[in-house]
Every structure is written in structure tokens, then in C-alpha cells.
Amino acid sequence: MTNHTSPASDADWSERDGHLVLGAMVRTLGSFPSGWRYPGAHNDPSTDPRALKRLALAAEKAGLDYLFLGDWLATDPELEFSDPHLLSRIDSMSTAAYLAAITRRIGLVGTVEAAHSEPYATARAAASIDRLSGGRFGLNLTVGADAKVEANFGPPGARSQLDRFEVADEYVAVLRGLWDTWGEDAFTRNVATAAIIDRSRVTPLDHVGPAFEVAGPLNVQRPVQGHVPLVHAGTSRRAQQFAAEQADIYVVAPTSLGDAAEFYHETKARVEEAGRAASALTIVALVLPIVGETRADAWAVYDRLVELFPIDDGTPESAKLDLPGNRNIRHLRQIIGLPLVERRFDEAVTPGTASRFTAAGDRLVDLVTRRSGRTIGGTRPVTYRHLLVAHLIRSPIVVGSPADIADHLETWFRASAVDGFNVLNAFLHEQFETFARLVVPELRSRGLVRDEYEAVTLRGHLRSPLHGTPVPPLAAAHLTRTD
Ligand SMILES: Cc1cc2nc3c(=O)[nH]c(=O)nc-3n(C[C@H](O)[C@H](O)[C@H](O)COP(=O)(O)O)c2cc1C
């Protein structure tokens, strides 16, 4: 058990019981660009429904808090070698609804872009999935501006002239307003009097703002969770402020423990400045664990992923691929500051050569050693291929045994740098299932993960207070799903 106190904390925050929040980032083609090539990896989007089901059931069996379904309203074949998971994927709201029927306790987070959707439709879809799942839905609202997405939605409308975060604030106000248009007990179902609803508990919204005009009421009754928990991910100051004021879960991607702790304390302070308890916002960082039964096994998995990552290494096979322009020895040469034209990628970097690297080159060597256990001059040497891959893949990768991965997560959590993690997988299913089978129990044995689900709603898993209007206690019928 931990009892954190942090500079930005208050009495409420110190009551935290020491469980970290764990969500699984759902990317069926994996998050390591060459993961889909790993022997036995899932790699066919046409069989995604089965992969989604298997991942969801494994995550729920492990007791994870939620499945996180990102989205992007565009695609680009040019991402083939860098982000294959973005090429083709099932719409996140549809996926959440599908998984709601398959699972019983785990939370489900779907994604909607504020700039390219209408809050009425989003409030309705979110309330629907919340109802269908018995209160397990969370809504990730993105506030990005992306030319590829805009190109799919016709000419920019009047809304695009407004500040995107002001639009997002108004969007959230409309969502919450619509969810409040139905009182919890509005359906009186009075058979004797023939009144199925109490009209005084159904109110219009009558919202007229710079971006939206929405009359209401919503045509779905109040969500099980009252207000569906909101999720936000974004690194800019505006994104941080938006999360501090509006979100229940904030997904961040810090690059070091020090940066994470600073950002965490700053964000919690902003949450309090916004008049909320610091604990009302759960801050989770992305992490990509590459795990094996032993550290050596994990290094072997990482080495294989590096070998499978296509680079222009002078072979006829690589010449046939239309690889991004930074996947060659010329690019690496610029980073480490040495003329390497005639080097072969799989040669060991000698101590003499490494001593002449730039500071950026030294950082790459450190990164390779942390990820793979390889050392300059060691029996498992650092190679040029490893250096280039470490430079190109900046994901927050942690490689090691279950205890190594648990140490990393525990260190960040106990340092009050995060409240939890969104766990990426290098590929499905072996990597996620090894994490679920070996790392989660390790965390549980350290008191960092609860023994079993204690709640039935996502809000319950987060121990999150309602943001906004209080909800009356829910009918027991919502809380047990036996059918
Ligand atoms: C960890 C992380 C995950 C994200 N996932 C998505 C996503 O799935 N879909 C999307 O459109 N944008 C995604 N984004 C982008 C942000 O949600 C979006 O740009 C944000 O609303 C605006 O923040 P910004 O000002 O930092 O760009 C993600 C950002 C981060 C940091």
C-alpha cells in the first residue's frame, strides 16, 4: 500500500489506496511497427473481431480497468512501415458496443473527434453504450486539427473559425447538459395512471452557443454513470488545461520519470485550481512493455522485433520497399556524427568508434542498452541496426522480466509521476497475454493492483466522483448483469 502525499495534493488525495489504474490500448496489429511480422502474431484486420474478443477477455480476466480504443477519421497507406495499426481498424464506438456484449466488468473507452461530430449524436451514442454495458463506457474526446481528417469532412464550417478548445469546452457542456435532460427516475411507468414518464423530470436543454445550438432533451435516458467519464489525451498546455477542467482520465506520454513527475504535479495543481479534487483526474502514461519469462527471453523478443523492422540495409529486398527516407545509414550518420557509409548494419559498434559519437549518439547507445542489454564491447554488442531502430522508435518501451516491468511501473507510481498506465502491446496475442499472466499478478503481489473487481462501472473502477450534477444511487438492476 502506498500513501502518497504530493505537493499538489490535499487530504482527499492522500486517501488514495495505492492501486494503480491499468488500461489496455487496443491495437490489434500491435504498437511495434514490425510486431505484426513476429512469428504467430495477429496480422489480419479481417479477423479483428476474434482478436478483439480474445484481447478483451484476457484483459478482463487479469482485472484491468478498461480497454482504450483510439480512433482517427482518416487513413494513409504511407503509414505502412511506421504505424501499421492506423491503416485499417473498426470504428471505436462500434467496437465498444461489440465488446460490451462480450465482457462483464471491464471499462470500455471509445474515441470521438470534437471537430468532426455533433454533440447530440455523441451524447446519444455514449449514453447508449453506457446503458448497453451497465455503466462501463468512457468517452475519449480528441481536440486535434488534422488536415487528412478535414479532407474527409468537406469544406470547413463556421466552427473551424473558433478556437478548438473553446469549441471542445462547449461540446462537453452540451454533452453533460443532454445527459442531465433525463432525471434518474423520469420513467415512472405508472400502469394505473397510464403515465409512463414524469414530464417534470424531462427537461429541454435549449443550448445556444458560439459553436452549437441544441434543443434537447436527449432521446436516450440518463447514462448509468450519470455523466459518462471523459478521457483526454494531448500534450500541449491547452490540452493539459482542458484535461484538468473537464476530464476524468488524462492520457499522457512523458519521456522520463522526472518529466512525468513534474507534469503530474503541475496538472494536479491545475485540477485543484479548477475547483476539483486532485484525485478527480486519473493521469495515465503510455507504456509499451516487452516482456518474457526471463530478462533474456524479453531481450530475445526485442532483438527479433528489431531484425523484423525494415530498413534500407543495402539488400535487394529492402531496395524493393518504398521505405521512409530516414531508414538508412546516411540518416544514422547524421545522428551519431561519423562517416559510416561503408558500415554494415549488423556490425558491432566498437569502443573506439563509440568514443567519437555525438551526445545524441551516446543517448542512443544508452537506449539500446536499456532495451536490449547489449553493450559496447560486450558479448552481445550494440549494432548499427539497433542504434537506428532505437532512434526511429521513440515509444516508451520497457523490456524485461515480469519483475523488471513491475519495478518500472511501481517506481513511476510511487514517485507520484502517474496514477496508472495505458499498456500498449508490441503484438497480439502473446505479448499482451504474457503481460496479463505474469506482470499483473506481480503487481498484485505488491499490493498495486486490486485482487478482483470491486465495482461494476468504469467510474467505480476509477473511484471517480461525478463531475457535475450528483446522480442518485442507482437501481440494483443496473449493477448486476446476470443475463
Ligand atoms: C497518448 C496520446 C494518444 C492520442 N490518441 C489519439 C487518438 O486515438 N485519436 C486522435 O485523433 N488523436 C489522438 N491523440 C491526439 C490528441 O487527442 C489531440 O491532438 C488533442 O485533443 C489535442 O491536444 P494537442 O493540443 O496536444 O494536440 C492522442 C494524443 C496523445 C498524447
The ligand as an SDF file (V2000), in Angstrom:
LIG
                    3D

 31 33  0  0  0  0  0  0  0  0999 V2000
   -1.1570    9.4760  -25.8210 C   0  0  0  0  0  0  0  0  0  0  0  0
   -1.9770   10.1430  -26.8660 C   0  0  0  0  0  0  0  0  0  0  0  0
   -2.9420    9.4040  -27.5620 C   0  0  0  0  0  0  0  0  0  0  0  0
   -3.7310   10.0330  -28.5480 C   0  0  0  0  0  0  0  0  0  0  0  0
   -4.6590    9.3030  -29.2300 N   0  0  0  0  0  0  0  0  0  0  0  0
   -5.3910    9.9000  -30.2110 C   0  0  0  0  0  0  0  0  0  0  0  0
   -6.3530    9.1820  -30.9790 C   0  0  0  0  0  0  0  0  0  0  0  0
   -6.5740    7.9850  -30.7870 O   0  0  0  0  0  0  0  0  0  0  0  0
   -7.0180    9.8330  -31.9570 N   0  0  0  0  0  0  0  0  0  0  0  0
   -6.8080   11.1600  -32.2240 C   0  0  0  0  0  0  0  0  0  0  0  0
   -7.4620   11.7030  -33.1110 O   0  0  0  0  0  0  0  0  0  0  0  0
   -5.9120   11.8660  -31.5130 N   0  0  0  0  0  0  0  0  0  0  0  0
   -5.2060   11.2710  -30.5310 C   0  0  0  0  0  0  0  0  0  0  0  0
   -4.2790   11.9900  -29.8270 N   0  0  0  0  0  0  0  0  0  0  0  0
   -4.1560   13.4280  -30.1290 C   0  0  0  0  0  0  0  0  0  0  0  0
   -4.8990   14.2900  -29.1480 C   0  0  0  0  0  0  0  0  0  0  0  0
   -6.0230   13.6990  -28.5790 O   0  0  0  0  0  0  0  0  0  0  0  0
   -5.3590   15.6230  -29.7320 C   0  0  0  0  0  0  0  0  0  0  0  0
   -4.4200   16.1440  -30.5560 O   0  0  0  0  0  0  0  0  0  0  0  0
   -5.6430   16.5100  -28.5640 C   0  0  0  0  0  0  0  0  0  0  0  0
   -7.0270   16.5600  -28.4230 O   0  0  0  0  0  0  0  0  0  0  0  0
   -5.1690   17.9330  -28.7010 C   0  0  0  0  0  0  0  0  0  0  0  0
   -4.0520   18.0360  -27.9710 O   0  0  0  0  0  0  0  0  0  0  0  0
   -2.7920   18.8360  -28.5060 P   0  0  0  0  0  0  0  0  0  0  0  0
   -3.1420   20.2880  -28.3310 O   0  0  0  0  0  0  0  0  0  0  0  0
   -1.6770   18.3600  -27.6220 O   0  0  0  0  0  0  0  0  0  0  0  0
   -2.6270   18.4300  -29.9510 O   0  0  0  0  0  0  0  0  0  0  0  0
   -3.5200   11.4020  -28.8320 C   0  0  0  0  0  0  0  0  0  0  0  0
   -2.5600   12.1260  -28.1190 C   0  0  0  0  0  0  0  0  0  0  0  0
   -1.7950   11.5120  -27.1530 C   0  0  0  0  0  0  0  0  0  0  0  0
   -0.7770   12.3250  -26.3970 C   0  0  0  0  0  0  0  0  0  0  0  0
  1  2  1  0
  2  3  1  0
  2 30  2  0
  3  4  2  0
  4  5  1  0
  4 28  1  0
  5  6  2  0
  6  7  1  0
  6 13  1  0
  7  8  2  0
  7  9  1  0
  9 10  1  0
 10 11  2  0
 10 12  1  0
 12 13  2  0
 13 14  1  0
 14 15  1  0
 14 28  1  0
 15 16  1  0
 16 17  1  0
 16 18  1  0
 18 19  1  0
 18 20  1  0
 20 21  1  0
 20 22  1  0
 22 23  1  0
 23 24  1  0
 24 25  2  0
 24 26  1  0
 24 27  1  0
 28 29  2  0
 29 30  1  0
 30 31  1  0
M  END
$$$$
